[in-house]
Amino acid sequence: NYGQSGTLIVKKSTSPGYERRSYLRFDMTNVTGEIIQAKLELTPYSAGTDISQANIELYAVSDSWSESTITFNNAPTSTDLVASQTGSASLTEWDVTSIARTEFANDSIFSLLVQSNSLGSAKYVSYYSKEGSVVSARPVLNLYTSSNGENASLKATIATDIVELEESNNVKVFPNPFDSNIE
């Protein structure tokens, strides 16, 4: 079980048991004002030698999942592409302003699926998770709002699940705890 894993692996594979996806959830209920800008930062722990040939995608998904019950069969899917960029072994920043505004107006809960659409054993990236050993490298949603005039970072406010596909189509879920602290 990788529930306390310090990394989130994202890779695509046709081999059963090797594809990895990550789900992120941010709780923005304590945010005030209008969201001017929102950026997600993911810091790679490691990456395959061909990561620059990979395409990493963020999708908006429903908040109807739970860390303890998500499986391949019930994991939320989406065709709502939020952002896409070439894989990188460096800090990756994603502009998620539009979807963050929408989710903030709806229920203030913001869920994303991070996945790769590029096949290849060296086209993976492993990001630091909430439990990552380097605190400054953990996933962050940076918000710039009209009420504070400066960045309000939602750090360690994620629930991540790595969904592992296996030959039998069973799924192992490796949850990390959800924390709604705002720093």
Salt bridges, closest charged atoms under 4 A:
GLU19 OE2 - ARG21 NE 3.34
GLU93 OE1 - LYS39 NZ 3.38
GLU164 OE1 - ARG20 NH2 3.77
GLU166 OE2 - LYS172 NZ 3.38
